[in-house]
């Protein structure tokens, strides 16, 4: 199958592309990139009408809830939500039911993804059996079953010795240990950021130290072992400072930030809407600005949605009883465009943080860039269209979106996986 993608504005800061051009694709891989005409005969010609064509987005932190909680999301519905947001690769966390802590579960998820997912789906295995920070899983066997990283996300690996051994073992396999940085004893019973607003509202707060102490611990363990620690959903300016220092010292450490932590603060919690309840919690404006700055500087390499679907049953309760988490795949790029348009975030860094950044963290050498020989995974972006966020129109099964009603500029128009169209805005209006 030979395809020609023409009349596109090719944009990929990691490959130095920024201008009109064509891409010639053979059997799902990029064969030729041309600034003018590719000069090739094709079985299919895709005219993009001047849309910006970027590498397909990569999200290394999603929760698709299958197996166990299919009423919230499935691999199929989650993958369609990802495609609608321009994502061509996602990595699913292990806190399913049963937990992805065995070869049996990992193979089930991998096979299910092969059957039902419209995009590339990779499972992340648990670090410990049943996420209990007691017994280590069989890393080698689970990597063989398709796992690309390991994390007890949703919970922190509380046992420091287990965290150390995890870094040592995974170093040999050259895959990252992804940490949910939260000291559960410090965060216990908290429902929002600890500070003036939590005090005024009479709500139990979660101090930033609950994140910071685990970040510092894990950085020191990475220094000790030489293993790769990846810090999930950073929210604290102190944690960002620690990551910056760790990089300066040569520690193998990377970090991610969510769109909601880049755009929202504890002030958004004042009306007690449960779509603003997540872990880690929304923190201060000072923390938010530090996260944006770290993203601009490349200290935080990637944006990850932490897409966490919940039904009305879990979210339609009082704030203190509601489940943590929000969905984000279908709004990720568009919502972060607000930061670009208001001058806070460089556009090049936004694209890198959603493409080459996560690809490098996960060592996906065949994607994340517009480069000859790589997979033909693309997102076609309309930078001018303004649209209103309406979760009722989402591909996701859940509606717990913190950006409901927002006016956003910039929308994903089409998504291609291996050259195959998996999402078209015009067909989904």
C-alpha positions in Angstrom: 0.0 0.0 0.0 1.5 3.3 -1.2 0.1 6.5 0.2 0.8 10.2 -0.5 0.0 12.8 2.2 0.0 16.1 0.4 -0.8 19.7 0.9 0.3 19.5 4.5 2.2 21.9 6.8 4.8 19.5 8.2 5.8 20.4 11.7 8.2 18.4 13.9 10.7 20.4 16.0 12.6 17.2 16.9 13.3 16.7 13.2 13.6 20.3 12.2 10.5 20.3 10.0 8.4 23.4 9.6 6.8 24.1 6.2 4.7 22.8 3.4 5.6 19.3 2.1 4.5 15.8 1.3 5.1 12.5 2.9 5.2 9.2 0.9 4.2 6.2 3.0 4.7 2.5 2.0 3.0 -0.2 4.1 2.5 2.0 7.1 6.0 3.5 7.3 7.4 6.8 6.1 9.5 6.3 3.0 10.1 9.8 1.8 9.6 13.3 3.2 9.7 16.1 0.6 9.5 19.9 0.9 8.0 20.0 -2.5 6.5 17.1 -4.5 7.4 13.6 -3.4 7.3 12.6 -7.1 5.9 9.2 -6.4 2.9 7.3 -7.7 0.5 6.2 -4.9 -2.5 3.9 -4.4 -4.1 6.5 -2.2 -3.7 10.3 -2.1 -4.6 12.1 1.2 -5.0 15.9 0.6 -4.8 17.6 4.0 -5.9 21.0 2.8 -3.1 22.9 4.6 -3.6 21.3 8.0 -0.6 21.0 10.2 0.7 17.4 10.2 2.7 16.4 13.3 3.9 13.1 14.7 1.0 11.2 16.3 0.7 12.1 20.0 2.0 9.6 22.6 0.4 9.4 26.1 2.4 7.2 28.5 -0.1 7.4 31.4 -3.8 6.4 30.8 -6.3 4.2 32.7 -8.6 2.3 30.3 -10.2 0.3 33.2 -10.2 -3.0 31.4 -10.4 -5.6 32.8 -12.7 -5.0 35.7 -14.4 -1.6 35.4 -15.7 -1.6 31.8 -18.6 0.6 32.9 -16.1 3.5 33.1 -14.0 2.8 30.0 -12.8 -0.1 27.8 -9.7 -0.5 25.7 -11.9 0.1 22.6 -13.7 3.3 23.9 -10.5 4.6 25.4 -8.6 4.1 22.2 -11.3 5.9 20.2 -11.0 8.8 22.7 -7.2 8.8 22.2 -7.6 8.9 18.4 -10.0 11.8 18.8 -7.3 13.7 20.7 -4.6 13.0 18.1 -3.0 10.1 20.1 -1.6 7.2 18.1 0.1 5.5 21.1 -0.9 5.1 24.7 0.4 3.2 27.7 -2.1 1.8 30.2 -1.5 1.7 33.9 -1.7 -1.5 35.9 -4.4 -0.7 38.4 -7.0 -2.8 36.7 -9.2 -5.4 38.3 -7.5 -7.8 38.5 -4.2 -5.9 38.7 -1.9 -6.3 35.8 0.7 -8.1 38.0 1.0 -11.4 36.1 1.8 -12.7 32.7 -1.8 -13.9 32.4 -3.3 -10.5 32.9 -0.7 -8.8 30.7 -1.4 -11.2 27.8 -5.1 -10.7 28.2 -4.7 -6.9 27.9 -2.2 -7.2 25.0 -4.6 -9.5 23.1 -7.6 -7.4 23.9 -5.8 -4.3 22.6 -4.8 -6.1 19.4 -8.5 -7.0 18.9 -10.2 -3.8 19.9 -7.9 -0.8 20.0 -7.8 1.6 17.0 -4.4 3.0 18.2 -1.3 1.4 19.6 -1.8 0.3 23.2 1.0 -0.9 25.5 0.4 -2.2 29.0 2.4 -1.0 32.0 2.9 -3.7 34.5 2.6 -3.4 38.3 5.8 -3.2 40.3 4.3 -5.3 43.2 1.6 -8.0 43.5 -1.8 -6.4 43.9 -0.1 -3.0 44.3 0.7 -3.8 47.9 4.5 -2.9 47.9 5.3 -6.3 49.3 6.1 -8.9 46.6 7.8 -8.0 43.4 6.3 -9.1 40.1 8.3 -11.2 37.5 9.6 -8.3 35.4 11.3 -10.4 32.7 8.2 -12.5 32.0 5.9 -9.5 32.0 8.1 -7.7 29.6 7.9 -10.7 27.4 4.1 -10.5 27.6 4.2 -6.9 26.3 4.7 -4.6 29.3 6.8 -1.5 28.4 7.3 -0.1 31.9 6.3 -0.8 35.5 4.3 1.3 38.0 2.0 0.9 41.0 0.3 4.1 39.9 -2.7 4.9 42.0 -0.4 4.0 44.8 3.2 4.7 45.7 5.8 2.0 46.1 6.1 2.7 49.9 8.8 0.1 50.6 12.1 1.8 49.9 14.0 -1.5 49.6 11.4 -2.7 47.0 11.8 0.6 45.1 15.6 0.2 45.1 15.4 -3.4 43.9 12.9 -2.4 41.2 15.3 0.2 39.8 18.2 -2.3 39.9 16.2 -5.0 38.0 14.7 -2.7 35.5 18.1 -1.2 34.7 19.0 -4.5 33.2 16.0 -4.5 31.0 16.4 -0.8 30.1 12.8 0.1 31.0 11.6 2.9 33.4 10.1 2.6 36.8 7.2 5.1 36.9 6.5 6.3 40.3 3.2 7.7 41.8 5.0 10.2 44.1 2.8 10.3 47.2 3.6 9.4 50.8 0.2 7.8 51.6 0.6 8.5 55.4 1.2 12.2 54.8 -1.6 12.4 52.2 -4.1 10.3 54.2 -7.7 11.4 54.2 -6.8 14.6 52.3 -9.1 15.7 49.5 -7.4 18.8 48.1 -4.2 20.8 48.4 -3.3 21.8 52.0 -3.3 25.6 52.3 -5.4 28.6 52.9 -8.2 27.5 50.7 -8.5 24.1 52.3 -8.5 25.7 55.7 -11.2 28.2 54.7 -13.4 25.5 53.2 -12.9 23.2 56.2 -11.5 20.3 54.0 -8.6 18.1 54.9 -5.6 19.0 52.9 -2.8 17.1 51.2 0.6 18.8 51.8 3.0 19.2 48.9 5.5 17.4 51.1 3.6 14.2 50.5 4.9 14.4 46.9 8.2 16.0 47.6 9.6 13.4 50.0 9.0 10.5 47.6 10.5 12.5 44.7 13.6 13.1 46.8 13.7 9.4 48.0 13.4 8.0 44.5 16.0 10.4 43.0 18.5 9.2 45.6 17.6 5.6 44.8 18.1 6.3 41.1 21.5 7.9 42.0 22.4 4.8 44.0 21.3 2.2 41.4 21.8 4.0 38.1 18.2 3.0 37.2 15.7 5.2 35.3 13.1 6.8 37.6 10.2 8.5 35.8 8.1 10.8 38.0 4.5 10.7 37.2 2.0 13.7 37.2 4.2 16.2 39.0 2.3 19.0 40.8 4.7 20.6 43.3 7.2 23.3 42.6 9.5 21.7 45.2 9.3 18.4 43.3 10.2 20.2 40.1 13.2 21.8 41.8 14.4 18.3 42.9 14.0 17.0 39.4 16.0 19.9 38.0 18.8 19.2 40.6 18.7 15.5 39.8 19.3 16.1 36.1 22.1 18.5 36.9 23.7 15.7 39.0 23.4 13.2 36.2 20.7 11.0 37.7 18.6 9.1 35.2 15.4 10.8 35.9 12.5 12.1 33.8 9.1 13.7 34.6 5.7 14.3 33.2 2.9 16.8 33.9 -0.8 16.7 33.1 -2.8 19.4 31.2 -5.0 19.9 34.3 -2.0 20.7 36.5 -0.7 23.1 33.9 -4.0 24.9 33.6 -5.8 24.7 36.9 -5.2 25.5 40.5 -6.7 25.0 44.0 -8.9 28.0 43.3 -10.9 25.9 40.9 -11.9 23.6 43.8 -13.9 26.4 45.5 -17.3 25.3 44.0 -16.6 21.7 45.1 -17.2 20.2 41.7 -15.8 16.7 41.8 -14.2 17.1 38.3 -11.6 19.1 40.1 -10.7 16.3 42.5 -7.6 14.3 41.5 -4.4 12.9 43.0 -2.1 14.7 43.2 -4.4 17.6 43.9 -4.5 20.9 42.1 -2.0 23.1 43.9 -1.2 26.8 43.9 -0.6 29.3 41.1 3.0 29.4 42.1 3.2 25.6 41.6 1.4 25.8 38.3 3.8 28.4 37.0 6.8 26.3 38.1 5.4 23.3 36.1 5.0 25.4 33.0 8.5 26.8 33.3 10.0 23.3 33.8 8.1 22.2 30.7 9.5 25.1 28.7 13.0 24.3 30.0 12.8 20.6 29.1 13.2 19.7 32.7 9.8 18.0 32.4 10.0 16.1 29.2 6.4 15.1 28.5 2.8 15.9 28.9 0.7 12.9 30.0 -3.1 13.0 30.6 -3.5 10.6 33.4 -6.8 9.9 31.7 -8.9 8.5 34.6 -12.5 7.8 33.6 -15.2 7.5 36.3 -18.9 7.1 36.0 -21.5 9.4 37.5 -21.8 6.8 40.3 -18.2 7.6 41.4 -18.2 11.3 40.7 -21.8 12.3 41.5 -21.3 12.3 45.2 -20.1 14.9 47.7 -16.5 16.1 47.1 -14.9 14.3 50.0 -16.3 10.9 48.9 -15.7 11.3 45.1 -13.2 9.2 43.3 -9.9 10.9 42.2 -9.3 11.6 38.6 -10.4 13.2 35.3 -10.4 12.4 31.7 -8.1 14.2 29.3 -7.3 12.5 26.0 -9.8 14.4 23.9 -8.8 17.9 25.2 -5.1 17.5 25.9 -3.6 19.3 22.9 -6.3 21.9 22.5 -6.4 22.8 26.2 -2.6 23.2 26.3 -2.9 25.5 23.3 -4.3 28.1 25.7 -0.8 28.2 27.3 0.7 28.8 23.8 -1.8 31.4 22.9 -1.3 33.4 26.1 2.5 33.3 25.7 3.3 31.0 28.6 4.4 27.9 26.6 6.5 27.6 23.5 4.6 25.8 20.7 7.6 23.7 19.9 7.8 22.5 23.4 4.1 21.5 23.4 4.6 19.3 20.4 7.8 17.8 21.6 6.2 17.1 25.0 3.5 15.1 23.2 5.6 13.3 20.7 9.4 12.9 20.8 9.5 13.5 24.6 7.4 10.5 25.6 8.8 8.4 22.8 12.3 8.9 24.2 11.2 8.2 27.8 9.6 4.9 26.7 12.4 4.1 24.1 9.9 3.9 21.2 12.5 4.3 18.5 10.0 3.8 15.7 7.6 6.7 16.4 7.4 10.2 17.9 9.0 12.0 14.9 8.4 12.8 11.3 11.4 10.9 9.9 12.0 8.5 7.1 11.8 4.8 8.2 9.5 5.5 11.2 5.9 4.5 11.6 3.4 6.7 9.7 1.6 7.8 12.8 0.2 11.3 12.3 -2.1 13.9 13.8 -3.5 16.5 11.5 -4.2 19.7 13.4 -6.5 22.7 12.7 -4.9 25.6 14.5 -7.6 28.1 13.8 -10.9 26.5 14.7 -12.5 27.5 17.9 -14.7 25.0 19.7 -16.6 24.4 22.9 -15.8 21.4 25.1 -18.8 19.2 25.5 -18.1 15.9 27.2 -21.5 14.5 26.0 -19.9 14.4 22.5 -16.8 12.6 23.6 -15.7 9.1 22.4 -14.9 8.2 26.1 -17.5 6.4 28.1 -17.0 8.8 31.0 -17.7 12.5 31.3 -15.5 13.7 34.2 -13.8 16.5 32.3 -12.5 19.5 34.2 -12.6 21.7 31.0 -16.4 21.3 30.4 -17.7 24.4 28.7 -14.3 25.9 27.9 -13.8 27.7 24.6 -10.6 26.3 23.0 -8.7 27.3 19.8 -7.2 24.5 17.9 -8.7 21.1 17.2 -7.5 17.7 16.0 -8.9 17.1 12.5 -7.6 13.7 11.6 -5.5 10.9 13.1 -3.6 8.3 11.2 -2.0 5.1 12.6 0.4 3.4 10.2 -1.2 5.6 7.5 -4.7 4.3 8.3 -7.3 6.9 9.1 -8.6 6.2 12.6 -10.3 9.5 13.4 -11.9 12.2 11.2 -13.5 15.2 12.8 -15.9 15.6 9.9 -17.3 12.1 10.4 -17.7 12.6 14.2 -19.3 16.0 14.4 
